[in-house]
Amino acid sequence: MRSNDLAKLSPWGPEKKLKWFLNQPVHRSYHDDVLVRLEALKKSAGSSLKVEQYGKLTINPEKFPLFAVRTATPSLSKPNILITGGVHGYETSGVKGALLFLENHIAKYSEHFNFVVAPCVSPWSWETINRLDPVMENPNREFKPQGKAEESLFLMSYLSELGIEFDGHIDLHETTNSDKVFLPEEYSKNGLELHAKDIYIPDGFYLIGTEGGVRAGLEKSMMDAVAKVTHIAPADERGMILDTPLTTEGVIHSSIPGLCAEMTTAVKKLGAYTTEMYPDSPKFNGMSVGEVEATCAKAQVACVVGALEFWVQTTA
């Protein structure tokens, strides 16, 4: 449903946003889930990778330092690849997939690429399992010069200071059943009325590419790799996902201002994509929460590896 078809409401003011913030309980630990694993990675990777802080959230600077992992000594002859996770903190497999890639795969592919990986862009939202940040901004709409989410601005500033022109970028996301709560809340905050019944959630993994940047071979490589781990979201009876025609099985192309996947030069080079994993599929019935999370993280990694394998063959 297009936003201009929605009923108008009064946007939320500061008092209502503050009330929302004060009612957000902590569900998990950024320190235990992310920082501990990054500290272990720092020790195991030795001098090959650099784990560095690029900012800290205003809401609690000591609790929420922001970290990225990058190739310690990048080569001018290698393509530069950016991987981001946790832009939306509630999307679990984005964070776990980025960490899994760092722990199990980056060493192999560092032979061919320079990497920058930001595994958890929105740590407060990770802990409270939220789509929005502490001031109710959506970081994945704020990767732009006048952005209002500090999570987005910190990462943009860090990448700018590195002075890297990125060749490829994969931003790891999920589409979950909780979108039927989070999306109406976000729309209401912005002064629009969206009903849960109007929200369609594809059952399976799908990819969103930047508009006009169709790369059929790359997209097939990514989706073939994912299909070995989990199921691909089918098109509807019109051959679409989210009202958008498919370019490859499970792949659509669109453009929304301020998306993380559109903020670098990768859009016009090897490619930039947003993954969407569906952890609430009925096809996972009978699996434990841990098993589902592990499968979803592996699917995210499979997509990244599928892209890297294609790029190894085409950029050699």
C-alpha atoms as one frame of an Amber mdcrd trajectory, in Angstrom:
protein
   0.000   0.000   0.000   1.377   3.398  -0.954   1.792   5.984   1.794  -0.377
   8.514  -0.025  -3.287   6.031   0.196  -3.101   5.934   3.998  -5.273   7.835
   6.450  -3.610  10.844   8.035  -2.965  11.035  11.766  -1.172  13.510  13.983
   2.577  12.728  14.104   3.884  11.808  17.525   5.295  14.636  19.604   8.234
  14.532  22.072   6.116  13.434  25.051   4.617  10.448  23.254   8.025   9.420
  21.890   9.524   9.644  25.381   6.730   7.492  26.782   7.438   4.929  24.060
  11.152   4.936  24.900  10.562   4.459  28.614   8.411   1.413  27.882  11.114
  -0.480  25.957  12.490  -3.321  28.096  15.883  -4.948  27.556  15.588  -8.487
  26.155  19.199  -9.402  25.342  22.774  -8.268  25.799  24.805  -6.431  23.173
  27.903  -7.079  25.280  27.370 -10.839  25.498  26.001 -11.361  21.995  28.301
  -9.075  20.005  31.176  -7.472  21.913  32.412 -10.739  23.433  32.562 -12.341
  19.988  34.392  -9.344  18.530  36.949  -9.488  21.334  37.522 -13.169  20.608
  37.860 -12.405  16.911  40.457  -9.742  17.655  42.580 -12.337  19.443  42.156
 -15.122  16.882  42.650 -12.986  13.762  45.962 -11.548  14.916  47.295  -8.874
  12.613  45.091  -9.715   9.597  42.013  -7.868  10.826  41.502  -4.628  12.663
  38.591  -4.313  15.110  38.015  -0.637  15.713  35.488   1.576  17.419  33.893
   4.179  15.191  31.449   5.805  17.594  29.204   5.337  20.621  25.502   5.913
  21.094  24.450   9.022  22.972  21.845   7.070  24.932  24.571   5.154  26.816
  28.112   5.668  25.449  29.735   3.129  27.754  27.235   0.386  27.026  26.876
   0.978  23.297  30.242   1.465  21.571  30.038   0.937  17.800  32.528  -1.404
  16.151  33.596  -2.413  12.680  36.059  -5.039  11.516  38.230  -4.354   8.497
  41.178  -5.716   6.581  44.205  -4.452   8.497  46.385  -3.953   5.442  44.158
  -3.481   2.393  45.522  -4.042  -1.092  44.926  -1.515  -3.855  44.547  -4.397
  -6.318  41.615  -6.028  -4.489  37.922  -5.033  -4.623  36.526  -3.478  -1.446
  33.495  -5.209   0.062  31.188  -3.803   2.752  28.955  -6.056   4.865  26.509
  -4.542   7.344  24.191  -6.143   9.894  21.831  -4.998  12.596  20.782  -1.748
  10.943  17.390  -2.806  12.276  18.293  -4.193  15.672  15.378  -6.607  15.922
  16.489  -8.524  12.816  18.527 -11.189  14.563  20.110 -13.077  11.674  21.619
  -9.919  10.210  23.835  -9.530  13.268  24.484 -13.234  13.765  25.141 -13.727
  10.063  27.710 -10.933   9.965  29.474 -12.347  13.022  29.398 -15.868  11.576
  30.958 -14.610   8.360  33.719 -12.900  10.326  34.451 -15.995  12.385  34.288
 -18.652   9.667  34.739 -17.138   6.215  36.523 -13.801   6.077  39.988 -15.375
   6.275  39.377 -17.414   3.116  38.008 -14.553   1.061  40.576 -12.032   2.254
  42.839 -13.562  -0.365  40.653 -11.884  -2.979  38.987  -8.908  -1.257  39.431
  -6.117   1.264  36.581  -6.088   3.799  34.801  -3.701   6.115  32.146  -5.398
   8.274  29.849  -3.549  10.680  27.998  -6.417  12.410  25.608  -4.486  14.681
  24.867  -0.947  13.536  22.030  -0.390  16.049  22.984  -1.944  19.413  20.261
  -0.303  21.546  17.680  -1.646  19.119  19.383  -5.056  19.317  18.969  -5.166
  23.085  15.368  -3.937  23.094  14.451  -5.851  19.886  13.280  -2.787  18.011
  13.039  -1.564  14.441  13.430   2.072  15.494  16.240   3.675  17.477  15.917
   5.381  20.903  14.479   8.583  19.384  12.131   6.609  17.117  14.083   7.073
  13.902  14.412   4.257  11.381  18.162   3.973  10.671  17.497   2.313   7.316
  15.916   5.489   6.009  18.600   7.828   7.349  21.772   7.001   5.410  21.866
  10.473   3.892  23.692  13.730   4.665  20.854  15.191   6.730  19.959  11.883
   8.361  18.311  11.917  11.789  19.534   8.541  13.121  22.941   8.740  14.767
  23.529   5.039  14.112  23.477   5.790  10.385  25.497   8.983  10.663  28.257
   7.351  12.721  28.705   4.603  10.142  28.632   7.020   7.209  31.217   9.228
   8.884  33.478   6.252   9.596  33.322   4.994   6.020  33.990   8.476   4.720
  37.077   8.795   6.926  38.386   5.483   5.584  38.294   7.013   2.117  37.341
   3.705   0.492  35.381   3.366  -2.719  33.339   0.215  -2.199  32.839  -2.217
  -5.042  30.252  -4.465  -3.379  27.880  -4.115  -0.437  25.479  -6.587   1.167
  23.230  -5.339   3.978  21.768  -8.179   6.061  18.111  -7.898   7.091  15.049
  -9.934   8.081  11.336  -9.640   7.471   9.538 -10.940  10.571   5.974 -11.377
  11.787   6.675  -8.599  14.279   6.597  -6.219  11.307   2.819  -6.322  11.776
   3.456  -4.465  15.050   6.536  -2.419  14.194   5.402  -1.047  10.836   2.013
   0.307  12.051   3.851   1.855  15.014   6.395   3.503  12.715   3.717   4.782
  10.373   1.664   6.114  13.298   4.724   7.950  14.637   5.033   9.612  11.223
   1.352  10.569  11.115  -0.010   7.766   8.936  -2.377   4.891   9.698  -1.313
   1.419   8.570  -3.241  -1.698   9.580  -1.582  -5.024  10.261  -4.016  -6.763
   7.885  -2.593  -4.714   5.003   0.977  -5.933   5.556   2.135  -8.796   3.321
   5.133 -10.841   4.491   6.777 -13.116   1.895   7.409 -16.659   3.133  11.085
 -17.197   2.492  14.389 -15.537   1.719  14.428 -12.759  -0.873  16.792 -10.029
  -2.059  16.255  -6.380  -2.832  18.673  -4.883  -5.333  19.178  -1.239  -6.114
  16.813   0.013  -8.787  18.190  -0.269 -12.317  21.147  -2.404 -11.258  20.056
  -5.881 -12.371  22.950  -8.370 -12.377  21.398 -11.703 -13.303  24.510 -13.848
 -12.893  25.358 -12.430  -9.485  21.770 -12.692  -8.275  21.503 -16.320  -9.369
  24.759 -17.152  -7.598  23.488 -15.635  -4.361  20.083 -17.278  -4.498  21.447
 -20.684  -5.515  23.710 -20.571  -2.445  20.829 -19.583  -0.142  18.561 -22.308
  -1.564  20.961 -24.913  -0.160  20.193 -23.598   3.332  16.588 -22.393   3.303
  13.638 -21.829   0.986  13.284 -18.892  -1.380  10.219 -16.650  -1.192   7.855
 -17.417  -4.087   6.343 -14.756  -6.311   2.636 -14.056  -5.996   0.135 -14.823
  -8.760   1.249 -11.678 -10.600   4.909 -12.711 -10.574   5.773 -10.132  -7.898
   7.127  -9.801  -4.377   5.904  -6.737  -2.466   4.212  -5.364  -5.605   7.540
  -5.438  -7.464   8.354  -7.674 -10.469  11.097 -10.267 -10.018  14.346  -9.981
 -11.979  15.650 -13.391 -10.845  13.984 -15.988  -8.618  13.529 -14.353  -5.233
  15.059 -11.025  -6.313  13.384  -7.664  -6.773  14.772  -4.185  -7.406  13.572
  -0.963  -5.828  14.882   2.263  -4.359  13.990   4.019  -1.113  15.849   7.191
  -0.067  18.251   6.695   2.819  18.728   2.920   2.542  21.973   1.508   3.919
  22.523  -0.524   0.741  22.444   2.616  -1.400  24.952   4.774   0.467  28.199
   3.759  -1.284  29.771   3.533  -4.715  28.965  -0.206  -4.737  25.584   0.682
  -6.234  27.287   1.454  -9.554  30.081  -1.115  -9.349  29.808  -4.815  -8.464
  26.431  -4.383  -6.788  24.582  -3.500  -3.589  21.822  -5.651  -2.102  19.573
  -5.905   0.946  18.852  -9.447   2.141  15.508 -10.376   3.696  15.308 -13.579
   5.739  11.959 -14.851   7.121  12.534 -16.560  10.495   8.819 -17.048  11.278
   8.030 -19.351   8.366   5.665 -22.269   9.089   8.298 -24.398   7.364  10.427
 -24.009  10.499   7.729 -25.510  12.742   9.222 -28.201  14.955  12.609 -26.483
  15.133  13.849 -24.853  18.325  14.473 -21.113  18.470  18.203 -21.792  18.439
  17.918 -24.020  15.384  15.895 -21.424  13.505  18.337 -18.641  14.382  21.275
 -20.800  13.294  19.586 -21.620   9.974  18.771 -17.967   9.326  22.330 -16.853
  10.100  23.707 -19.561   7.788  21.380 -18.369   5.022  22.708 -14.827   5.392
  26.275 -16.102   5.157  25.378 -18.263   2.162  24.130 -15.176   0.329  27.354
 -13.298   1.051  29.485 -16.275   0.030  27.439 -16.709  -3.156  28.209 -13.118
  -4.083  31.892 -13.445  -3.241  32.258 -16.634  -5.268  30.716 -14.908  -8.274
  32.926 -11.857  -7.836  36.049 -14.026  -7.504  35.299 -15.530 -10.912  34.374
 -12.262 -12.627  36.979  -9.890 -11.177  40.053 -12.137 -11.380
